[in-house]
Amino acid sequence: MDDSPQVPEAMGVIINVQKTVSMKAPFLPVYGVLRASKNGIRRMIESMILVICHGETHVPVTDHIFKEIVIFEDDIVFIDGDACFYFNLDAFEVCRLEPKPGIYYINVSTHMNQSEISKVVIS
């Protein structure tokens, strides 16, 4: 099964997150796709920020998720004159958070776009 979301119809970022996660497998997968112009795709990738809110706590993961990751040409797919970048990551690993039971809210943003906020229950 492919967990990647559909390519956005316009410029932007979309994520797909499991609605419930068990503490027995303490990882929080985030699958996503970013659509941008061919000329701006690398700048948009480098500006991506993952934000996690647990309960009342707002914990930004890192300033730039992919800034120190090497992006190869075949990591970027060209569709209808635009560029798309598919990604998947473990939100707990990226933000160095210890998984705890509760409700989490997750979104990914760039300097120009923001994904919808996804709610995840860890039990």
mmCIF file of the C-alpha atoms, coordinates in Angstrom:
data_MODEL
# 
_entry.id   MODEL 
# 
loop_
_atom_site.group_PDB 
_atom_site.id 
_atom_site.type_symbol 
_atom_site.label_atom_id 
_atom_site.label_alt_id 
_atom_site.label_comp_id 
_atom_site.label_asym_id 
_atom_site.label_entity_id 
_atom_site.label_seq_id 
_atom_site.pdbx_PDB_ins_code 
_atom_site.Cartn_x 
_atom_site.Cartn_y 
_atom_site.Cartn_z 
_atom_site.occupancy 
_atom_site.B_iso_or_equiv 
_atom_site.pdbx_formal_charge 
_atom_site.auth_seq_id 
_atom_site.auth_comp_id 
_atom_site.auth_asym_id 
_atom_site.auth_atom_id 
_atom_site.pdbx_PDB_model_num 
ATOM 1   C CA . MET A 1 1   ? 0.000  0.000  0.000   1.00 0.00 ? 1   MET A CA 1 
ATOM 2   C CA . ASP A 1 2   ? 1.320  3.424  -0.932  1.00 0.00 ? 2   ASP A CA 1 
ATOM 3   C CA . ASP A 1 3   ? 0.864  5.872  1.962   1.00 0.00 ? 3   ASP A CA 1 
ATOM 4   C CA . SER A 1 4   ? 1.914  8.936  -0.048  1.00 0.00 ? 4   SER A CA 1 
ATOM 5   C CA . PRO A 1 5   ? -0.865 11.468 -0.552  1.00 0.00 ? 5   PRO A CA 1 
ATOM 6   C CA . GLN A 1 6   ? -2.081 12.558 -3.984  1.00 0.00 ? 6   GLN A CA 1 
ATOM 7   C CA . VAL A 1 7   ? -0.104 15.307 -5.706  1.00 0.00 ? 7   VAL A CA 1 
ATOM 8   C CA . PRO A 1 8   ? -1.586 18.716 -4.847  1.00 0.00 ? 8   PRO A CA 1 
ATOM 9   C CA . GLU A 1 9   ? -3.500 20.275 -7.745  1.00 0.00 ? 9   GLU A CA 1 
ATOM 10  C CA . ALA A 1 10  ? -1.720 23.580 -7.102  1.00 0.00 ? 10  ALA A CA 1 
ATOM 11  C CA . MET A 1 11  ? 1.535  24.616 -5.412  1.00 0.00 ? 11  MET A CA 1 
ATOM 12  C CA . GLY A 1 12  ? 1.623  23.392 -1.823  1.00 0.00 ? 12  GLY A CA 1 
ATOM 13  C CA . VAL A 1 13  ? 2.279  20.547 0.574   1.00 0.00 ? 13  VAL A CA 1 
ATOM 14  C CA . ILE A 1 14  ? 0.001  17.663 1.597   1.00 0.00 ? 14  ILE A CA 1 
ATOM 15  C CA . ILE A 1 15  ? 0.683  15.088 4.319   1.00 0.00 ? 15  ILE A CA 1 
ATOM 16  C CA . ASN A 1 16  ? -0.799 11.725 5.243   1.00 0.00 ? 16  ASN A CA 1 
ATOM 17  C CA . VAL A 1 17  ? -0.548 10.555 8.862   1.00 0.00 ? 17  VAL A CA 1 
ATOM 18  C CA . GLN A 1 18  ? -2.013 7.473  10.570  1.00 0.00 ? 18  GLN A CA 1 
ATOM 19  C CA . LYS A 1 19  ? -4.953 8.424  12.804  1.00 0.00 ? 19  LYS A CA 1 
ATOM 20  C CA . THR A 1 20  ? -3.899 6.047  15.590  1.00 0.00 ? 20  THR A CA 1 
ATOM 21  C CA . VAL A 1 21  ? -0.484 4.697  16.570  1.00 0.00 ? 21  VAL A CA 1 
ATOM 22  C CA . SER A 1 22  ? 0.321  2.043  19.190  1.00 0.00 ? 22  SER A CA 1 
ATOM 23  C CA . MET A 1 23  ? 2.957  2.585  21.864  1.00 0.00 ? 23  MET A CA 1 
ATOM 24  C CA . LYS A 1 24  ? 4.134  -0.946 20.961  1.00 0.00 ? 24  LYS A CA 1 
ATOM 25  C CA . ALA A 1 25  ? 5.538  0.505  17.728  1.00 0.00 ? 25  ALA A CA 1 
ATOM 26  C CA . PRO A 1 26  ? 6.642  3.947  18.906  1.00 0.00 ? 26  PRO A CA 1 
ATOM 27  C CA . PHE A 1 27  ? 7.194  5.709  15.627  1.00 0.00 ? 27  PHE A CA 1 
ATOM 28  C CA . LEU A 1 28  ? 5.025  8.322  13.967  1.00 0.00 ? 28  LEU A CA 1 
ATOM 29  C CA . PRO A 1 29  ? 5.269  8.107  10.167  1.00 0.00 ? 29  PRO A CA 1 
ATOM 30  C CA . VAL A 1 30  ? 4.505  11.232 8.134   1.00 0.00 ? 30  VAL A CA 1 
ATOM 31  C CA . TYR A 1 31  ? 4.149  10.782 4.369   1.00 0.00 ? 31  TYR A CA 1 
ATOM 32  C CA . GLY A 1 32  ? 3.963  13.827 2.152   1.00 0.00 ? 32  GLY A CA 1 
ATOM 33  C CA . VAL A 1 33  ? 4.348  15.479 -1.194  1.00 0.00 ? 33  VAL A CA 1 
ATOM 34  C CA . LEU A 1 34  ? 5.409  19.020 -1.988  1.00 0.00 ? 34  LEU A CA 1 
ATOM 35  C CA . ARG A 1 35  ? 4.536  20.675 -5.316  1.00 0.00 ? 35  ARG A CA 1 
ATOM 36  C CA . ALA A 1 36  ? 6.431  23.786 -6.412  1.00 0.00 ? 36  ALA A CA 1 
ATOM 37  C CA . SER A 1 37  ? 7.836  25.430 -9.500  1.00 0.00 ? 37  SER A CA 1 
ATOM 38  C CA . LYS A 1 38  ? 10.838 23.762 -11.143 1.00 0.00 ? 38  LYS A CA 1 
ATOM 39  C CA . ASN A 1 39  ? 13.001 26.736 -10.197 1.00 0.00 ? 39  ASN A CA 1 
ATOM 40  C CA . GLY A 1 40  ? 11.779 26.942 -6.598  1.00 0.00 ? 40  GLY A CA 1 
ATOM 41  C CA . ILE A 1 41  ? 11.538 23.304 -5.535  1.00 0.00 ? 41  ILE A CA 1 
ATOM 42  C CA . ARG A 1 42  ? 14.910 23.061 -3.775  1.00 0.00 ? 42  ARG A CA 1 
ATOM 43  C CA . ARG A 1 43  ? 14.336 26.301 -1.863  1.00 0.00 ? 43  ARG A CA 1 
ATOM 44  C CA . MET A 1 44  ? 10.899 25.032 -0.788  1.00 0.00 ? 44  MET A CA 1 
ATOM 45  C CA . ILE A 1 45  ? 12.328 21.663 0.339   1.00 0.00 ? 45  ILE A CA 1 
ATOM 46  C CA . GLU A 1 46  ? 15.005 23.398 2.406   1.00 0.00 ? 46  GLU A CA 1 
ATOM 47  C CA . SER A 1 47  ? 12.399 25.647 4.051   1.00 0.00 ? 47  SER A CA 1 
ATOM 48  C CA . MET A 1 48  ? 10.126 22.781 5.203   1.00 0.00 ? 48  MET A CA 1 
ATOM 49  C CA . ILE A 1 49  ? 9.311  22.746 8.924   1.00 0.00 ? 49  ILE A CA 1 
ATOM 50  C CA . LEU A 1 50  ? 7.581  19.950 10.842  1.00 0.00 ? 50  LEU A CA 1 
ATOM 51  C CA . VAL A 1 51  ? 5.481  21.099 13.814  1.00 0.00 ? 51  VAL A CA 1 
ATOM 52  C CA . ILE A 1 52  ? 4.114  18.784 16.512  1.00 0.00 ? 52  ILE A CA 1 
ATOM 53  C CA . CYS A 1 53  ? 1.730  19.806 19.278  1.00 0.00 ? 53  CYS A CA 1 
ATOM 54  C CA . HIS A 1 54  ? 1.208  17.306 22.117  1.00 0.00 ? 54  HIS A CA 1 
ATOM 55  C CA . GLY A 1 55  ? -1.619 18.268 24.419  1.00 0.00 ? 55  GLY A CA 1 
ATOM 56  C CA . GLU A 1 56  ? -1.026 21.900 25.301  1.00 0.00 ? 56  GLU A CA 1 
ATOM 57  C CA . THR A 1 57  ? 2.662  21.786 24.297  1.00 0.00 ? 57  THR A CA 1 
ATOM 58  C CA . HIS A 1 58  ? 3.793  23.279 20.978  1.00 0.00 ? 58  HIS A CA 1 
ATOM 59  C CA . VAL A 1 59  ? 7.079  21.644 19.922  1.00 0.00 ? 59  VAL A CA 1 
ATOM 60  C CA . PRO A 1 60  ? 8.590  22.720 16.592  1.00 0.00 ? 60  PRO A CA 1 
ATOM 61  C CA . VAL A 1 61  ? 10.737 19.828 15.409  1.00 0.00 ? 61  VAL A CA 1 
ATOM 62  C CA . THR A 1 62  ? 13.548 21.537 13.568  1.00 0.00 ? 62  THR A CA 1 
ATOM 63  C CA . ASP A 1 63  ? 13.941 24.775 11.700  1.00 0.00 ? 63  ASP A CA 1 
ATOM 64  C CA . HIS A 1 64  ? 14.448 22.933 8.426   1.00 0.00 ? 64  HIS A CA 1 
ATOM 65  C CA . ILE A 1 65  ? 13.707 19.203 8.105   1.00 0.00 ? 65  ILE A CA 1 
ATOM 66  C CA . PHE A 1 66  ? 15.647 18.605 4.883   1.00 0.00 ? 66  PHE A CA 1 
ATOM 67  C CA . LYS A 1 67  ? 18.296 21.338 4.992   1.00 0.00 ? 67  LYS A CA 1 
ATOM 68  C CA . GLU A 1 68  ? 21.134 18.899 5.722   1.00 0.00 ? 68  GLU A CA 1 
ATOM 69  C CA . ILE A 1 69  ? 19.806 16.079 3.516   1.00 0.00 ? 69  ILE A CA 1 
ATOM 70  C CA . VAL A 1 70  ? 21.258 15.576 0.050   1.00 0.00 ? 70  VAL A CA 1 
ATOM 71  C CA . ILE A 1 71  ? 18.467 15.837 -2.533  1.00 0.00 ? 71  ILE A CA 1 
ATOM 72  C CA . PHE A 1 72  ? 19.242 13.961 -5.736  1.00 0.00 ? 72  PHE A CA 1 
ATOM 73  C CA . GLU A 1 73  ? 17.704 14.768 -9.115  1.00 0.00 ? 73  GLU A CA 1 
ATOM 74  C CA . ASP A 1 74  ? 15.719 11.516 -9.113  1.00 0.00 ? 74  ASP A CA 1 
ATOM 75  C CA . ASP A 1 75  ? 14.125 12.516 -5.762  1.00 0.00 ? 75  ASP A CA 1 
ATOM 76  C CA . ILE A 1 76  ? 12.196 15.178 -7.684  1.00 0.00 ? 76  ILE A CA 1 
ATOM 77  C CA . VAL A 1 77  ? 9.443  14.246 -10.156 1.00 0.00 ? 77  VAL A CA 1 
ATOM 78  C CA . PHE A 1 78  ? 8.212  16.642 -12.844 1.00 0.00 ? 78  PHE A CA 1 
ATOM 79  C CA . ILE A 1 79  ? 4.450  16.842 -13.442 1.00 0.00 ? 79  ILE A CA 1 
ATOM 80  C CA . ASP A 1 80  ? 2.652  19.283 -15.744 1.00 0.00 ? 80  ASP A CA 1 
ATOM 81  C CA . GLY A 1 81  ? 5.562  21.726 -15.748 1.00 0.00 ? 81  GLY A CA 1 
ATOM 82  C CA . ASP A 1 82  ? 5.933  21.709 -11.935 1.00 0.00 ? 82  ASP A CA 1 
ATOM 83  C CA . ALA A 1 83  ? 8.239  19.769 -9.622  1.00 0.00 ? 83  ALA A CA 1 
ATOM 84  C CA . CYS A 1 84  ? 7.090  17.333 -6.901  1.00 0.00 ? 84  CYS A CA 1 
ATOM 85  C CA . PHE A 1 85  ? 9.090  16.002 -3.967  1.00 0.00 ? 85  PHE A CA 1 
ATOM 86  C CA . TYR A 1 86  ? 7.789  12.947 -2.091  1.00 0.00 ? 86  TYR A CA 1 
ATOM 87  C CA . PHE A 1 87  ? 8.968  12.435 1.486   1.00 0.00 ? 87  PHE A CA 1 
ATOM 88  C CA . ASN A 1 88  ? 8.400  10.200 4.487   1.00 0.00 ? 88  ASN A CA 1 
ATOM 89  C CA . LEU A 1 89  ? 9.834  10.536 7.948   1.00 0.00 ? 89  LEU A CA 1 
ATOM 90  C CA . ASP A 1 90  ? 9.375  9.460  11.551  1.00 0.00 ? 90  ASP A CA 1 
ATOM 91  C CA . ALA A 1 91  ? 8.203  12.574 13.382  1.00 0.00 ? 91  ALA A CA 1 
ATOM 92  C CA . PHE A 1 92  ? 9.449  11.306 16.758  1.00 0.00 ? 92  PHE A CA 1 
ATOM 93  C CA . GLU A 1 93  ? 12.926 10.586 15.382  1.00 0.00 ? 93  GLU A CA 1 
ATOM 94  C CA . VAL A 1 94  ? 13.206 13.912 13.573  1.00 0.00 ? 94  VAL A CA 1 
ATOM 95  C CA . CYS A 1 95  ? 12.164 15.930 16.623  1.00 0.00 ? 95  CYS A CA 1 
ATOM 96  C CA . ARG A 1 96  ? 13.965 13.695 19.121  1.00 0.00 ? 96  ARG A CA 1 
ATOM 97  C CA . LEU A 1 97  ? 10.807 13.328 21.214  1.00 0.00 ? 97  LEU A CA 1 
ATOM 98  C CA . GLU A 1 98  ? 10.117 10.389 23.489  1.00 0.00 ? 98  GLU A CA 1 
ATOM 99  C CA . PRO A 1 99  ? 6.748  8.926  22.428  1.00 0.00 ? 99  PRO A CA 1 
ATOM 100 C CA . LYS A 1 100 ? 4.070  9.363  25.079  1.00 0.00 ? 100 LYS A CA 1 
ATOM 101 C CA . PRO A 1 101 ? 0.397  8.440  25.006  1.00 0.00 ? 101 PRO A CA 1 
ATOM 102 C CA . GLY A 1 102 ? -1.952 11.236 24.076  1.00 0.00 ? 102 GLY A CA 1 
ATOM 103 C CA . ILE A 1 103 ? -3.207 13.365 21.221  1.00 0.00 ? 103 ILE A CA 1 
ATOM 104 C CA . TYR A 1 104 ? -0.757 14.940 18.783  1.00 0.00 ? 104 TYR A CA 1 
ATOM 105 C CA . TYR A 1 105 ? -1.359 17.537 16.089  1.00 0.00 ? 105 TYR A CA 1 
ATOM 106 C CA . ILE A 1 106 ? 1.082  17.556 13.175  1.00 0.00 ? 106 ILE A CA 1 
ATOM 107 C CA . ASN A 1 107 ? 1.601  19.751 10.150  1.00 0.00 ? 107 ASN A CA 1 
ATOM 108 C CA . VAL A 1 108 ? 4.323  20.600 7.665   1.00 0.00 ? 108 VAL A CA 1 
ATOM 109 C CA . SER A 1 109 ? 4.886  24.081 6.308   1.00 0.00 ? 109 SER A CA 1 
ATOM 110 C CA . THR A 1 110 ? 7.190  25.917 3.959   1.00 0.00 ? 110 THR A CA 1 
ATOM 111 C CA . HIS A 1 111 ? 7.776  29.634 3.870   1.00 0.00 ? 111 HIS A CA 1 
ATOM 112 C CA . MET A 1 112 ? 4.790  29.897 1.486   1.00 0.00 ? 112 MET A CA 1 
ATOM 113 C CA . ASN A 1 113 ? 2.422  26.982 2.207   1.00 0.00 ? 113 ASN A CA 1 
ATOM 114 C CA . GLN A 1 114 ? 1.115  24.870 5.062   1.00 0.00 ? 114 GLN A CA 1 
ATOM 115 C CA . SER A 1 115 ? -0.413 21.404 5.092   1.00 0.00 ? 115 SER A CA 1 
ATOM 116 C CA . GLU A 1 116 ? -3.644 20.702 6.885   1.00 0.00 ? 116 GLU A CA 1 
ATOM 117 C CA . ILE A 1 117 ? -3.221 19.845 10.554  1.00 0.00 ? 117 ILE A CA 1 
ATOM 118 C CA . SER A 1 118 ? -3.482 16.096 11.213  1.00 0.00 ? 118 SER A CA 1 
ATOM 119 C CA . LYS A 1 119 ? -4.661 14.648 14.533  1.00 0.00 ? 119 LYS A CA 1 
ATOM 120 C CA . VAL A 1 120 ? -2.989 11.448 15.770  1.00 0.00 ? 120 VAL A CA 1 
ATOM 121 C CA . VAL A 1 121 ? -3.849 9.438  18.886  1.00 0.00 ? 121 VAL A CA 1 
ATOM 122 C CA . ILE A 1 122 ? -1.003 7.511  20.530  1.00 0.00 ? 122 ILE A CA 1 
ATOM 123 C CA . SER A 1 123 ? -2.224 4.777  22.883  1.00 0.00 ? 123 SER A CA 1 
# 
